[in-house]
Amino acid sequence: MKVFVAGATGAVGKQLVPLLVAKGHEVAGMTRTDAKADQLRSVGARPVVVDALDADDVGRAVGEAEPDVIVHQLTAIPAKINMRRFEDEFALTNRLRIDGTDHLLSAGRAAGVKRFVAQSNATLYARRGAPIKSEDAPIEDDPPAQLREGLAALRHLEAAVTGAHWTEGVVLRYGWFYGPGTSIALDPLGSQVEAIRKRQLPIVGRGTGVWSFIHIEDTATAAAAAVEDGPAGIYNVVDDEPAPVSEWAPVLAAAVGAKRPLRVPRWLGRLVAGEWATVAMTELRGAANDKAKRELGWQPRYPSWRQGFAEGLG
C-alpha cells in the first residue's frame, strides 16, 4: 500500500518507517525540516517536508502522495521535560494533536484515504476503580491542572479519528516508551536514566501508581499491524505486565547500574516536581493489551518491562 507517515522522524517514526518499507509498502515520510530528509531516504522512504500546522501545506502533501493509509505520529516532546512546566513543555504537542489531526483528516478525506492510524496515550484513564484498564474504561474527568490541556488534546484526537466515518479510524493508546531514542534509554536522549543514576528520580509516597510500558520497537510493530489489518477502534499498545512504581523503579535502577531510588513523602514530591508527577507516581492506572493482541494479531517482542530493561535499553 501507499502509506503517508506524519511524524516520520520521531521516536516511533524512526522505528516504523523502515519496518513498513521492509514489508513492501511505498512510504512517504513527513518531517518538518530539510535536515531530516536524508534520514528518510536512507531507509527507503520518500521525504516530504511539511509544516503540520499549515493546513494548505498538509493538504498539498497528502494529495500528491495519494496514500491508502495515513499514520499520525506527530508530537514535539522535549528530550528533557520540566515536570513543573508540563503544560508549557507539551503546548506544541497539544496543537499537533488538535490542529495537526484536523489537517491530516481533512487532507485524507479529500484524498480518499481508506485508513487512518493515530497515536494516543494510555495514561488518560480515570484514577479510580480497577488498577488495570481496558479500552472501554472511563477517561479521567478531573485531571491535575498541569494535564488538563493535554488531556483535552487527546480527547479531541480520539473523537476526531474514531468519528471520521468516511475512513477506518484506528487509535493506538501507547504506554510509557522506553528503548533507544526515548527518555528511558542508554543513549544521549535517556534523560530519565540519567536522573535515576544521579538519584534524582525518587519513589514518591508508596509508589502505588501503576505504569504500563512499551518498548519503542513494539510501538512500531503495533502501528504496522494497525496499518495492514484489524477493525477500526481504540487499542491499548502496552506490554503484558502493568506494575506499580515501587516495583519497576528499583529494577530499572539496577538495570542501569544505579543505586536503589530514594523515597520521598507525597508532599515533598508535589513541592519539587508538581502535582502531575506526584499523581503519576501514586495514582496512575495501568492498561491491558488483550484487544490489540486479539484483533490486530500483535505480539510485543518485549512482553515485560523486566526483560526490556535488561535487554532493550541500548
N, C-alpha and C positions, 0 to 999 in steps of 0.2 A: 504494500500500500504506500501511498504518499502520506507522510507524517510531518506535520509542522510542529516543532517543539519550541515553545516560548520559554525563555529561561534556560537555553541550551548549554550555557557555560557555568551555571550554578552548581551547587553541590550534587543535586540529583541529576541535573542535565549532563554533567560530565560522565556520569555512570550510564545514563540512559541512552544517549545518542549513539555511542559505539555499539551498544547492545542491539539497538534497532537496526543499525546498518548491517551488523553481522547476521541478523535474521532475514536480510534481503529487502528491507524496506528502503524507500527513497526518502531521505530525511532532509528537510530544510530547517536549519537551526537558527533561531532568532536570538540575537545578542545586541547589547546596547552600544558597544564600541567596536571600531575597526580593529583595535588591538587584539581582540579575541577571535577574529575571523580565521586566522591561520590555525588556531587550535581545532576549530570545527572541520576545516579542510583536511587536517592531518588524520582525522578519524573517518573520513569518507562522507561527511555531510556537506551540504551547500549552505554557506553562511548567509544570513540575512540580517543586516544592521538596521535596527528599528528602535525608535523611541516608543516603548509600550504605552505611554500616556498620551500619545498623539493618535487620535482615532483615525485620521486620514492615512497616516503612515502605516498603521497596522492593517487597515483595510486594503491598501495597495499591496502590501507584502503577502497577505493571505490570498488575495485574488490572483496574484501572479503564481503563487505556489500551487494553487488548486488542490489542496490536500483532501484526503479522505478522512483524516483524523487530526484534530488539534490537541496537543498536550500542553497544559498550562502549569508551568513550574516557576512562575515569576515570584521572586522575593528580592529583598535588598537588606538582608540581615547582617549587621556588622560582625566582624570576626570576634570582637570583644564587646560584650554587652554590659552597659552600666545599668544594673537592675533598678537603681533608684530613679533612672531616667528612661524607664522601659517604654513609655508611650512615645517619647521623642525618638528613641532608637528604632522603633517599629513604624514610624509615621509613613515612610515611603513604601514599606511593605504593605501597609494598610491601603494605601492608594492603589497599589498594583492589584490588590485583592478586590478592590471595588471597581475603579475606573478601568484598570487593565483587563479584568474579567469581562466587563461590559463591552470593551472594544473588541476583544477576541471573539466573543459570542456574536456580536453584530457582524463582524467580518466573516465568521464561519457560516452564519446564516446566508449571507449574500453569496458565498462560495459553494453552498450546498454540502457543507461538511456532514458526514454521516455519524461521527462520534466525537465527543468532547470529553477529555480526561483532565481533571483539575486537582491540584494539591490543596489539602486542608490539614487540620491538626487534631490529634486525638486527645489533647489536653482540655477540650472545651466541655467535657461532661460535667453535670451538676455534682457538687461536692456533698452529696447526701446519698443515702441508700447503699446499695451493694458496692464493694470496693472495685469490682471489675465490671465494665460496662459493654454492652453490645450496641450496635448502631441505632437501635430504636430507643435507647435510654434518653431521658431529658437532657437538654443542654443547660449549662449554668445560666441562671437568671438573675444572680446577684454577684457579679464578679468584682474583684478588687478594683479600685479606681484606676490603677495602672493598666488594667487589662480590658477596660470597657470598650475602647475604640478598636482594639484588636479583635475582640470577640464579635463586635458588630460587623467588622470587615469579613470575618469568616462566615458569619450568618448570611451576609449578602452574597458571598461567593457561592455558598452551598445552595441557597434558594435559587439564584440565577441559573446555575448549571443544571440542577435537577428539575427546574421548572421550564427549561427550554425544550418543549415537546416536539420541536422540529428536528431534534437530533437525539442521539443516545448519550445522555449526560451521566458521567461517572465521577464521583468524588472520592478521593483517597485520603483518609484521615491518618496521616503518618504519626508514629510515635516519636520519641526523642532520638534524634540522629546521633550516631557515633561511627567512627571509622575515618579513613583518610579524607582530608578536606573539610572536616567538621570541627566543632569545638571540643569534642571528646576524641582526640587523636594524638598520635605521637609526632605528627608533622607540625610545622610552624603555626598552623591555624588552631592547634589544640589548646585554646585558652583555658578551658576548664581543667585539663590535665595539668597545665602549668600552675593553676590555682591550687589544685589538690597537692601537688608536690611541695608547694610553699605553705601548706596547711591553712590556706585562705578560703577553703570551701567546707565549712563545718556542717555537722548534722544539727539542724535546728529542732529544738524540743525533743520529742521522742522519735522524730524521723518517720512518722506514720504516713506521709504522703506516698501514694502508690504510683510508680512510674512504669510506663510501657516503652521499651526501647525498640529500635530498628536499626540494623547496620545499613550504612549508606548503599552498599551493593544490593541489599534486599529491597530498598525502595525502588531501585531501577527495575528489578525483575518483576515486581508487582505492577509498576506502571506499564511495562511491556506487555504483561498479561492482560491488563485492562485495555490496552490499545487493540489487542488482537481478538478478545473474546470476553464473554460474560455479560450478564444483564446490566442495564443501567441501574444506578443507585449509589448508595454510600457504603464504603468499606473501611474498616479499621485495618491499617497496614502496620502491624506491630509484631513482635516476636511472641513466643509461646509462654513467656514467664513474667507477667507483671510482678513487680516487687516493691516493697517499701524502701524508702531512702536508707533506713537503718540497716537494711540487708545488703543493698547493692553498693553503697558508698565505700564501705571497708574493702570489698572485693576489688573495686576499681582502684583504690589506693594501692592495694597490694600488687595489682597487675602492672602499675607504672612505677613500682619501687618506692612508694611514698609511705610515710608513717600513717597510722590509723587516724581518720579525721577526728578533729576536736568536736565536742558537743557544746552547744550554747543554748541558753533558755530562749523561749519564743520572743520575749520582749526585746532581747538583745538582737536577735536575728532581724526583727522588724526595724529596729533602730538603725542597724548597719546596712541592710540590703533592701529594705522596703517590704510592703505588705505582700506583693505578688510572690517574691522569692520565698517568703515565710509560708505562704499558702501552699506553694509547690512542695515545700519540704514536709508539710504537716497534714494537708487536707486533700491533696490531689487524688483523683481516681484513675485506675488503670483501664485498659481496653482489651477486648477479646478479639481474636483474629479468625474465628471459625468460619465466618461468612466469606472472607476473602479466600480462604483455603478451599472452601466448598464450591463457590460459584465462579471464581477466577482460575481455579486449578493451580493456585500459587503455593509454593512452599519456601520458607526462608532458608537460606544457606546457613544462617546462624540462628537456630531456633531458640537459643537462650543467650542473654547478655553475658552469662558466665563464660560460655565458650567464646563469644565475641570479644570480651575484654581480654581474654587470654591470647587470642589468635588474630583478631581483626582490627587492632588499633593502628597498625603501621601502614 
